[in-house]
Amino acid sequence: MPIKKAVLAAFVSFLILSCGNDDGPGFEVIPPRALSEVVIEDEAAIQEYLQTHFYNYEEFENPPADFDFRIKLDTIAGDNSGKRPLIDDVQSISIEVSSEDFELEDNETVTHTLYYLIAREGTGNTPTAADSTYIRYEGSLLTGVLFDGTGDYNWQYLPFFLRGYGQAITKFKAGSDIQVNPDGTTEITDSGIGVMFLPSGLAYFNGTPSGIPAYSPLIFKVSLGLYVEETDYDNDGIPSILEDLNGDGDVTNDNTDESEERRLRVPRLPNHIDPDDDGDGIPTRDEIIIDAQGNITFPDSDNDGIPDYLDIDS
């Protein structure tokens, strides 16, 4: 026993001495880069891609009999040296991104530009960035490496995906009727088809899901089939897009009762997925008025300028 105790004491002393070493763990923790630094690199990489690649626009302009209406991207070189570059076809959207969106502490707000191309305009209407869409997509890096995709159409609630992706989808029109192919897959008549190019600040930034390298611009080919107009995800009577209180097109950062949720240490729910937006115990649906035509009125019972459904004191 004395020998065992001596060995144990020596081992414990070794651990204490090791833990006291100021060198820390055997790896280096790299802090996130600044949005303003990365956005410059992303813009340059996307611009280079747009100037050196093309899509199969000739097939979309004059569809052959067996054309599957899928976008194909390729390099302008060799036999393709005379093709029209993507830069001549894309349109763009500018979006303000805050460093707080990625929990950065440098208090930056940086303008990011995403590019989109409409290869076939749909015949339906256009969804908002807070709608549920029936969509088929394929995601890749600028190198062409695929990281995600759906072989068939699937329902996708846009606020649950990337901000830039949702904003780009608002530029597409949906299709009309659903057709079931002989192999069981789905096709949408006259769906809106195109491709988008997102800087990392409108995608995963320093995140690395599904093997995507940090700070990667992304490409998404999309076919927008259908969507639920005025989607009300939490069924509180208010369409999700109307829960974008700060008007930035992003419903995920609008949370009226966040301070109360923090105090109670309960999950923090943005208004679009919270059936009680002000956290007063009264469901939002019971604090608004919806008439027979679906028009919504927002009572303010204490006349303080804040509608009841957002006022915990009402």
N, C-alpha and C positions, 0 to 999 in steps of 0.2 A: 504493500500500500504506500509506504513512504516514497518509493521510486516512482510509482504512478503519479502521485501528487506532485512530485518535483517536475516530472515531464509535463504535466498539465499546466503547472505554474509557469514554466518556461514558454509553453505555447501561447498562453494568455498574454504574457509579457511581450512576445513577438507581435501578436495582433495589435496590442496597444501602441507599440512603437510604430508599426506599419500605418495604423490609422492616424497617427500624429504627423505623418509625412505631409508636407504642404504641397507636394506635387499633384495631389488629387487623384482621380481615376486615370486609368491608362488610355484615355481617349480625349480628344479636344472637342469641346462643345462650340460649334460655330454659330454665332448669332445670325438671325435673318438679315438679308440685305435690304437696302432702302428701296422703296417703290420707285423713287425718282431715278435711281441708278439702273434698275432692271428694265424699266419701261423703254429706255433708250435702246438697249440691246435687243429687246423684243421687237420694237418697231423696225429696226434695221434688218433683223432676220426675216420678218414677215415681208417687208418690202422686197428683199432679195428674192424670196420665194415667188412672190407675185410677178416679178419681172422675168423670171427664168422658167416658169411653168405655165401650162395651159390646160384647159379642160376640153372634153369632146364636144365642143360647141357645134361642130358641123352636123353631128348626129342629132342634136337637139333642134337645130334649125331645119333639117330635112330628115326626119326619123325614118330609118329603114323599116321594113315590115316586121322584122324580128327584134327591134330595139327594145331593151328592157328599161329604158329611162333611168339608168344608173350613171352617176357622174364618175368619170375616170380622169385622174390627174396625171400628167406626165411632164418630163423635162423638154424644154425647147432646145433641141440639138439634133444633129444628123438629118434624117429624113423629116424631122419635125421642126427644122430650123425656121420655117416660114410661118409657123403657127402664131396666132394672136395671143399675146401674154394675158394672164389673169388680171394684171394691173389695169388693162383697158376695159374690163368688164365689172370689176367690183365697185361696190358702194361702201360707205363707211358710217359709223356711229361713234360719237365721242362721249365718254362716260367718266364722271369724276369718281375716283376711288380713294377712300380714306385709309390711312395706315391702321386705323382702329379695326377695319374689316378683317385684318390678319393679325390682330393683337400686337401690332408693332407700337413702339413707344416714341417714335420720332415726330408724331403730330403732323404728318404730311397729308395733303390732298392733291392727287396727281391725275391729270387728264390722260385717259387711255383710249386708244382708237381700235375698234374691231372692224373687220372688213367682211362683207358678205356678198354673195353672188346669187342671183336668181336665174336658174337655168330654164325653169318652166314655171310660169305664174299659175297658181291654182285658180279655181273658179269660185271658191267660197270666200268667206270673210277672214279677217285677220284676228288672231287671239291677242290677248294682253300677256304681259310677262307673269301674270298671276293666275293663268288659266290651266286647266288640265287638258293635255293634248294627246291625240292618238297619232303616234309618230314612229318613223323608222330612222335610225341614224347609225353612223359609223365614225368613230373617233380615232385619230392618228396624230403622230408627231410630224413635224416638218420633214423628218427623214423618211416618212412613209410607213414607219412602224405602227401597226395597229395596236390599240390598247383596250378598245371597248367597241361594242356594237350590238345591234339587234337584227336578227335575220328577218324578222317580221315586224309588223306594227305593234306597238305596245303603248299602254296609257302611261303618261308621264306628267306629273304635276310640276310645272316649271320652277316654282320657288324651291323645290327640293334638289334642283340641279345647279349648275354653274350660272352665275349672274350674267356673264357675257352671252352665254348660250340662250338664256331666256330672253334677253334683250334683242338678240338677232332674230329669234323666232317671230317676234312681233312685226317683222318686215316681210313675212311670208303669208301667203293666202292658203287656206285649207282646200281640200278636194271636195267631192260630193258624195258619191255612193260607194258602199263597200262591196267588193267582189271577192269571192272565195275561189282560189285557183284549184286545179285538179289535185295538186300535191298537198292541199290543206292550208297553204299560206294565204295571206290576205293581200289584196291589192285595192287601192283607193282610186276611183276614177278622177282624173284631172287634179291630182295632189300637187301641192307646191313643192318644187324640188330645187335644191341649191346647196351651197357650201359656205361655211363661215370660217374665219381665221381669228383666233382669240389670243391676245397677249396674256402672259401668265397672271398678270394682275386682275384679269377678268376670268381666270380659271383657278388653278390650284396654287399659284405662286410658289411658295417654298414647300408645299406639301408634295408627297410622293406616293399617291395611291396607285394601285395596279401597276407598279413598276415605272410610273411616269417620273422622269428626272425632275428635280426641283427647277423652278424658273423656266418651264417649257411652254412656249407658244403651242397652241393646239389647233387642229383642223377637224371640223365636223361636217360630214356630208349628211344632209337631212332630206326627208320626204315627209311633209306635213299632211297627214290624212284628214283628221277631223279634230274638233276641240269642243269642250263644254263652254258655251258662252256664259259669261258672268259666273264663273266657278265660285262657289261658296264652300271652301274646303272644310271649315269647322261647323258649317250648317247653323251659323248664328244669325242668319237673315241678311248679312251684309256681304256682297260679293267681295272676294279676296282683294281685287284690285283697289276697291274703295278703302281698304285698310292700310293703304300706303299713305300714311298721314303726313310724312315729310315730302312727298311728291318726287322722290328720287328714282321711282320705278322699281324699287327693291322692297318688297313687303317683309323681308326677314329682319329688318332693323327697326321695326315699329312695334314697340312693346310698352303700352301705357302703364301697366302695373308691375314693371320690372323691379322697382325699388321694394315693393311689397313682397314680391316673390323672393327676392334676395333675403329680406328680413325673415321670412318664414322658412327659408332654405328649401324651397320647392323648385321643381323644374321651371326654368324661365321660358315662357311661351310667347312668341310674337303674336300680335292680335289675329293674324290670319289663321292661326291654328288654336286660338284660345276662345272658347265659347263664352267666357266672362272677361271681357277686355279690361275692365277697370278693377277686377278682383274684389268687388263688393259683395259677392255671394249671390247676386241677382244675375241670371243669364242675360247676355247681350240681347237676345231675341225678345226678352220681356221688357227691355228698356227702349225699344224702337217701335215704330208703327209702320206696318206694311199694308197698303190698301189693296183692293181687289185687282188692280192693274199692276201690282208689284212695285209701285212707287214707295220709297222709304222716307219717313219723316223721323227726325232725331229730336225728341223733346229735351228741353232744358228746364227742368222743374224749379230750380232755384235761381234761374236767370243770371248765372255767373259767367255765361259765355262758353261754357263747356257742356256738351250734350251729356245726358244722363249716363249713356253707355260707356263714356270715358271718364266719368266723374264719380270717384269713390264716395264723395260726401253728399251726393244728391239723394 
